[in-house]
Amino acid sequence: MAKILDKIIVLDLEATCWEGNNPEGMDSDIIEIGICLLDIKTGEITDNRGILVKPERSTVSEFCTELTTITPEMIAQDGISFKEACSVLKKQYLSSGRAWASFGAYDLKQFQRQCTALGVGFPFGPSHINVKTLFALKNKLDHEEGMSRALEILDIPLEGTHHRGVDDAKNIAKILKNILN
């Protein structure tokens, strides 16, 4: 259970991807952890950043670069290991003690899969908030919507580049802020 209830960590992952199936011998690896903090009392969104992560079991495809704008050169220049990225989450964002949120279950499952595959400790506590489901329930929708559609419904402009973790984390935080108000 989360012990630090001042802020919610909001994150969005980008991972290696391909048009169609994964190439043989390659598994999706996190290449960006977009993150920010949503202050529960004030609604302020702070500490927004993107942590680039070097893939260990795959490479960044042209399709992935087209989708995310993340290039192999960006990763080579600014990327850190997945283990280091998890350490940043724990130390700078106090991730094991705070509630955390993502849009859907993909980010949770990808973190779990990659931590298991690479033998890295899961950096989060058990208090995960699925903003996608929460948004659909709060707005009495018949089905879940994507992040950009949720922003449209709320009449909030999509800020930055869609499918860049740093920008999507902030957009998700705006959706969550709306739900909590």
GULUM-610970 format. One line per field, with one value per residue: chain; x, y, z of N, C-alpha, C, O, CB in turn. Coordinates in steps of 0.2 Angstrom, whole numbers. Atoms other than C-alpha are relative to their C-alpha. Glycine has a CB too. Example, Ala and Ser with C-alpha at 12.3 -4.5 7.8 and 13.67 -1.06 7.14 Angstrom:
<nodes>
mol (A/A)
nxx (4/-4)
nyy (-6/-6)
nzz (0/-1)
caxx (62/68)
cayy (-22/-5)
cazz (39/36)
cxx (4/-4)
cyy (6/5)
czz (0/3)
oxx (9/-1)
oyy (5/11)
ozz (3/4)
cbxx (-5/2)
cbyy (0/2)
cbzz (6/-7)
</nodes>
This chain:
<nodes>
mol (A/A/A/A/A/A/A/A/A/A/A/A/A/A/A/A/A/A/A/A/A/A/A/A/A/A/A/A/A/A/A/A/A/A/A/A/A/A/A/A/A/A/A/A/A/A/A/A/A/A/A/A/A/A/A/A/A/A/A/A/A/A/A/A/A/A/A/A/A/A/A/A/A/A/A/A/A/A/A/A/A/A/A/A/A/A/A/A/A/A/A/A/A/A/A/A/A/A/A/A/A/A/A/A/A/A/A/A/A/A/A/A/A/A/A/A/A/A/A/A/A/A/A/A/A/A/A/A/A/A/A/A/A/A/A/A/A/A/A/A/A/A/A/A/A/A/A/A/A/A/A/A/A/A/A/A/A/A/A/A/A/A/A/A/A/A/A/A/A/A/A/A/A/A/A/A/A/A/A/A/A)
nxx (4/-4/-1/-1/6/0/0/0/-4/4/-5/2/-6/0/-4/-1/6/-1/6/1/-3/-7/-5/-3/-5/1/6/0/-4/2/-5/1/5/3/3/1/3/6/2/7/3/0/1/-6/-4/-7/-6/1/-6/-1/-7/-1/-2/-3/3/-5/2/2/-3/5/1/2/7/0/-2/5/5/-2/-6/-6/-5/-5/-5/2/-1/-7/-2/3/3/-3/3/7/-2/-1/6/4/-3/2/7/0/-4/2/7/3/5/3/5/5/5/-2/6/-2/6/0/-4/-6/-6/-1/-2/-7/-5/-1/-4/-7/-3/-1/-5/-6/-2/0/6/6/-1/6/4/6/6/0/7/1/4/4/6/3/3/6/5/2/4/6/-1/2/-7/-6/-2/-7/-2/2/8/2/-2/5/7/0/-2/-6/-4/-6/-6/-7/0/4/-4/-6/2/0/6/6/0/3/7/4/1/5/6/0/2/7/4/0/4)
nyy (-6/-7/-4/-7/-2/-7/0/6/0/2/2/3/3/2/6/2/3/2/1/7/4/-2/4/6/-1/-7/-1/-8/-3/-7/-5/-7/0/-7/0/-6/1/-4/-2/1/-6/-6/2/-2/5/-2/5/3/2/6/4/4/6/4/7/6/6/-2/-6/-5/1/-6/-1/-3/-7/-3/0/-3/-5/2/3/3/-5/-3/5/1/-6/-2/6/3/7/1/0/-7/-4/2/-4/-7/-1/1/-5/-6/0/4/4/6/-2/-4/3/-1/0/0/0/7/5/2/-2/4/7/0/0/7/4/-1/1/7/3/-2/2/-6/-1/-4/-6/-3/4/4/-5/-2/-3/0/-6/1/3/-5/-5/3/1/-6/-3/5/2/7/3/-4/-4/-2/-6/-6/-1/-2/-7/-4/0/-5/-7/-2/1/4/-4/4/5/6/6/-1/1/-6/-4/4/0/-6/0/5/-3/-4/4/2/-6/-2/5/-1/-7)
nzz (0/0/-6/2/4/2/7/3/5/6/5/6/3/7/0/7/3/7/3/0/-6/-2/4/-4/-5/-3/-4/-1/-5/-2/2/-3/-5/-1/-7/-4/-7/-1/-7/-2/-3/4/7/4/3/0/1/6/4/4/-1/5/-2/5/0/-1/4/7/3/1/7/4/-2/-7/0/3/-5/-6/1/-4/5/-3/-1/-6/-5/-1/-3/-7/-3/-6/0/-3/-7/-3/0/-6/-6/0/-2/-7/-3/1/0/-5/4/-3/-5/2/5/7/5/7/4/2/-4/4/-3/-6/3/3/-5/-3/4/1/-6/0/5/-1/-7/-3/-5/2/-4/-2/-5/3/1/7/2/7/2/6/-3/-5/4/3/-5/-2/6/2/7/2/1/-1/6/0/-3/4/0/-7/0/4/-4/-5/3/-2/6/-1/0/2/5/-2/0/-4/-7/-4/1/-2/-8/-2/2/-4/-6/0/0/-7/-4/1/-4/-7/-2)
caxx (0/6/13/17/0/5/8/4/17/10/20/19/31/37/45/53/40/39/26/18/26/42/57/64/74/68/57/50/61/56/65/57/49/39/35/28/21/3/0/-15/-19/-15/-17/0/10/28/45/40/54/58/71/78/82/94/86/94/84/80/84/74/66/62/43/47/56/42/29/39/52/65/80/94/106/96/96/115/118/106/100/104/101/84/92/98/81/72/85/80/62/65/77/70/52/50/41/40/30/19/3/7/-4/-3/-16/-21/-13/1/14/11/13/28/37/33/39/55/59/57/67/81/81/78/67/50/52/34/23/6/-5/-7/-21/-27/-33/-40/-53/-56/-59/-72/-81/-81/-88/-101/-94/-99/-80/-63/-56/-38/-28/-31/-50/-51/-42/-55/-70/-63/-59/-41/-28/-15/1/18/20/8/18/32/32/37/23/10/14/9/-7/-12/-9/-21/-34/-31/-32/-49/-55/-50/-58)
cayy (0/18/27/43/51/69/65/52/47/47/38/33/21/19/3/-5/-10/-16/-16/-33/-46/-44/-50/-67/-66/-48/-44/-26/-16/1/15/30/32/48/53/67/70/76/85/79/95/108/98/105/94/94/85/81/72/58/45/37/19/8/-8/-24/-37/-27/-13/3/0/13/10/14/30/35/32/39/51/42/37/25/40/48/32/30/48/50/32/24/5/-1/-5/13/20/10/17/34/31/24/38/53/49/38/26/11/22/32/27/27/29/25/25/7/-9/-10/0/-10/-27/-21/-16/-33/-42/-33/-33/-52/-55/-44/-49/-31/-27/-20/-1/2/-2/-11/5/6/17/13/30/23/12/26/38/27/23/41/47/32/27/10/7/13/27/31/45/57/54/56/73/78/73/84/98/98/100/87/94/89/74/59/43/52/47/63/72/58/57/75/73/58/68/81/68/61/78/81/64/68/86)
cazz (0/-4/11/3/-2/-7/-25/-38/-50/-68/-81/-99/-108/-125/-130/-145/-158/-176/-189/-187/-176/-167/-177/-171/-155/-151/-136/-133/-122/-113/-122/-114/-97/-97/-79/-69/-52/-49/-33/-24/-15/-28/-44/-50/-62/-59/-62/-80/-89/-101/-96/-111/-109/-119/-125/-120/-130/-146/-157/-161/-178/-192/-188/-169/-173/-185/-171/-156/-164/-153/-164/-160/-160/-146/-136/-139/-133/-118/-114/-97/-93/-87/-70/-68/-74/-60/-48/-53/-51/-33/-28/-36/-37/-22/-33/-21/-8/-19/-29/-48/-63/-81/-95/-97/-90/-104/-94/-78/-88/-98/-82/-74/-89/-91/-73/-73/-89/-84/-65/-60/-44/-48/-44/-39/-24/-27/-28/-47/-54/-72/-78/-94/-84/-71/-85/-93/-77/-71/-88/-89/-106/-114/-117/-114/-125/-130/-122/-136/-137/-118/-120/-133/-122/-109/-121/-116/-130/-132/-128/-136/-147/-145/-142/-133/-115/-108/-116/-114/-95/-94/-104/-94/-78/-84/-87/-69/-62/-70/-63/-46/-46)
cxx (4/0/1/-6/0/0/-1/5/-4/6/-3/7/0/5/1/-6/2/-7/-2/3/7/4/2/5/0/-6/0/3/-3/6/-1/-5/-1/-3/-1/-3/-7/-2/-7/-4/-1/-2/6/4/7/5/-1/6/-1/7/1/4/3/-3/5/-2/-2/3/-6/-1/-2/-8/0/2/-6/-6/2/4/6/4/5/6/-2/1/8/3/-2/-2/4/-3/-6/1/1/-7/-5/3/-2/-7/-1/3/-3/-7/-4/-5/-2/-5/-5/-5/3/-6/3/-7/-1/4/7/6/2/3/7/5/1/4/7/4/2/5/7/3/1/-6/-5/1/-6/-3/-6/-6/0/-7/0/-5/-4/-7/-3/-3/-7/-6/-2/-5/-6/0/-1/7/5/2/8/1/-2/-7/-2/2/-6/-6/1/2/7/5/6/6/6/-2/-3/5/7/-1/0/-6/-7/-1/-4/-7/-4/-1/-6/-7/-2/-2/-8/-5/-1/-3/-7)
cyy (6/3/7/3/7/0/-7/1/-2/-1/-3/-3/0/-6/-2/-3/0/0/-7/-3/2/-5/-6/2/7/0/8/2/7/4/7/-1/7/0/7/-1/5/1/-1/6/5/-2/2/-6/2/-5/-4/-1/-6/-3/-5/-6/-4/-7/-5/-6/1/6/5/0/7/2/3/7/4/2/5/6/-2/-4/-4/4/3/-5/-1/6/1/-6/-2/-8/0/0/7/4/-2/3/7/1/-1/6/7/1/-4/-5/-6/2/4/-4/3/-1/-1/-1/-7/-5/-2/2/-4/-7/0/1/-6/-4/1/-1/-7/-2/2/-1/7/1/5/7/3/-4/-2/5/3/3/0/6/-1/-3/5/5/-2/-1/7/4/-4/-2/-8/-4/4/4/0/6/6/1/2/7/4/0/5/7/3/-2/-5/4/-4/-5/-6/-6/2/0/6/5/-4/0/6/1/-5/3/5/-3/-2/6/2/-5/1/7/-1)
czz (0/7/-1/-4/-2/-7/-3/-6/-7/-5/-7/-3/-7/0/-7/-3/-7/-3/-1/6/1/-4/5/5/3/5/1/6/1/-3/2/6/1/7/2/6/0/7/2/2/-5/-7/-5/-2/0/-2/-6/-4/-4/1/-6/2/-6/0/0/-4/-7/-2/-2/-8/-4/2/7/0/-3/5/6/-1/4/-5/4/2/7/6/2/4/7/4/6/0/4/7/3/0/6/6/1/2/8/4/-1/0/6/-2/4/6/-2/-5/-7/-4/-7/-4/-3/5/-4/4/6/-2/-3/5/3/-4/-1/6/1/-4/2/8/4/5/-3/4/3/6/-4/-2/-7/-2/-8/-2/-6/2/4/-4/-3/5/3/-5/-2/-7/0/0/1/-6/1/3/-4/0/7/1/-3/4/5/-2/3/-6/2/-1/-2/-6/3/-1/2/7/4/-1/2/7/2/-2/4/7/0/0/7/4/-1/3/7/3/0)
oxx (10/-5/-1/-6/-6/-3/0/6/-7/10/-9/12/-6/10/-2/-9/6/-12/3/4/10/3/3/10/4/-12/5/3/-4/12/4/-10/3/-7/2/-6/-6/-3/-11/-10/-7/-4/5/4/8/3/0/10/-5/12/-3/8/0/-3/10/3/-5/7/-12/4/-3/-9/-4/-1/-7/-9/-2/5/11/2/7/9/2/3/10/7/2/-5/10/-8/-8/-3/-2/-8/-8/-1/-4/-8/-4/0/-4/-10/-10/-10/-8/-8/-10/-3/6/-10/8/-12/2/8/11/11/7/8/11/11/7/8/11/10/7/10/11/8/6/-11/-3/0/-5/-2/-7/-10/2/-12/4/-11/-10/-12/-9/-9/-12/-11/-8/-9/-9/-5/0/7/4/1/11/-3/-5/-9/-7/-3/-8/-9/-4/2/7/5/8/7/7/-6/0/9/12/-6/-4/-8/-11/-7/-8/-12/-10/-6/-9/-12/-7/-7/-11/-10/-6/-5/-11)
oyy (6/3/11/1/10/5/-12/6/-7/2/-5/1/0/-6/1/-7/3/-1/-10/0/5/-10/-5/5/9/-2/11/-1/11/3/11/-5/11/-4/12/-7/10/-4/2/7/8/3/1/-11/7/-11/-10/4/-10/0/-9/-6/-5/-10/-4/-10/-3/9/3/1/12/7/8/11/10/7/9/11/2/-9/-3/3/4/-3/-1/5/2/-5/-2/-9/5/3/9/8/2/4/10/5/2/8/10/7/-4/-6/-8/-2/6/-9/8/-6/2/-2/-9/-2/-5/-2/-6/-10/-4/-2/-9/-8/-3/-3/-9/-6/-1/1/8/-1/10/7/9/-10/-2/3/9/-1/3/5/2/-1/6/7/1/1/8/7/-3/-2/-11/-10/11/1/-1/10/11/7/6/11/9/5/8/12/9/-7/-4/7/-10/-4/-9/-6/-1/4/7/8/-1/0/6/3/-3/2/6/-1/-2/5/3/-4/0/7/4)
ozz (3/10/4/-10/-3/-10/0/-9/-6/-6/-7/-4/-10/3/-12/0/-10/0/-4/11/-3/-5/11/2/7/3/1/11/-4/-2/2/5/4/9/-1/8/-2/11/-1/1/-5/-11/-11/1/-3/-3/-6/-5/-2/0/-7/6/-11/5/-2/-5/-10/1/-2/-12/0/3/8/3/-1/5/8/4/3/-8/10/7/11/11/8/8/11/9/6/-4/7/11/8/4/9/10/6/6/11/9/4/2/7/1/3/9/2/-8/-7/-3/-9/-1/-8/9/-1/5/7/0/-2/5/5/-2/0/6/3/-2/0/9/8/3/-5/10/6/6/-10/-5/-8/0/-12/-1/-6/0/4/-2/-3/4/3/-3/-7/-10/5/0/2/-12/6/5/-1/0/8/4/-1/4/7/2/4/-8/7/-6/1/-10/8/-7/0/9/8/4/5/10/6/2/6/10/5/3/10/9/4/6/10/9/2)
cbxx (-5/-3/6/7/-6/7/7/-8/6/-4/5/-3/1/3/-4/6/-6/3/0/3/0/1/6/2/7/0/1/-8/7/-1/0/-2/3/-5/6/-4/4/-6/3/0/3/7/-6/5/-3/2/0/-5/6/-1/-1/4/-5/8/-4/1/-5/-8/4/2/-6/1/-3/4/6/-3/-2/3/-3/-2/4/3/1/-8/-3/3/-1/-5/-1/-2/5/-3/6/5/-4/0/7/1/-4/4/7/3/-3/-3/3/6/4/2/-7/6/-5/4/0/1/-3/0/-1/-6/-5/0/-2/-7/-3/0/-4/-7/-3/0/7/0/3/-7/3/-5/-2/-2/0/2/-1/-3/5/3/2/6/4/1/3/6/4/-6/7/-4/0/6/-3/3/7/3/-3/4/7/-1/-1/6/-6/3/3/0/1/3/7/-6/0/3/5/7/-1/0/7/4/0/4/7/0/0/6/4/-1/3/7/2)
cbyy (0/4/-3/2/-2/3/3/-1/-5/6/-5/5/-8/7/-6/-4/5/-6/4/-3/-8/-2/4/-6/0/5/-3/1/0/1/0/5/-3/2/-3/5/2/-4/7/-6/2/3/4/4/-2/3/-4/4/0/1/-4/4/-4/-1/-1/-1/-3/0/-1/7/-5/-1/-7/-4/0/-3/-7/-5/7/-5/6/-5/5/2/-7/-1/6/5/-5/3/-4/-6/-5/4/-2/-8/-1/3/-6/-6/0/3/-2/5/-3/-4/4/6/3/-3/6/-6/5/-1/-6/4/8/-1/-2/6/6/-2/0/8/3/-4/3/7/-3/6/3/-3/5/1/5/-5/6/-6/8/-7/6/-5/-6/3/2/-7/-3/5/2/3/2/0/-3/-4/7/0/0/-1/-7/-4/1/-4/-7/-2/5/-4/7/-6/3/-3/-2/-1/-3/7/-5/4/2/-7/-1/6/-2/-7/4/4/-7/-3/6/-1/-7/1/6)
cbzz (6/-5/4/-3/4/3/-3/-3/1/-2/3/-5/3/-4/3/0/1/-1/-7/-7/-2/8/-2/-5/-4/-5/7/0/-1/7/-8/-5/7/-6/4/-5/6/-3/2/5/6/0/-3/5/-7/7/6/-4/4/-8/7/-6/4/2/-7/7/4/0/-6/2/-2/-7/0/4/-5/-6/3/4/2/6/-4/-5/-5/0/-2/-6/-4/-1/-5/6/4/-3/1/-5/-7/0/0/-8/-3/2/-2/-7/-7/6/-6/3/5/-4/1/-1/1/-2/-6/-7/1/-6/2/4/-5/-5/5/2/-7/-3/6/-1/-7/-1/0/-5/7/1/-5/-6/5/5/5/-5/2/-2/-2/-5/3/4/-6/-3/6/1/-5/2/-2/-6/-8/3/0/-7/1/-7/-2/6/-2/-7/3/5/1/7/-3/-6/7/6/-3/-4/-7/-2/3/-2/-8/-3/3/-2/-7/1/2/-7/-5/2/-2/-8/-2/3/-4)
</nodes>
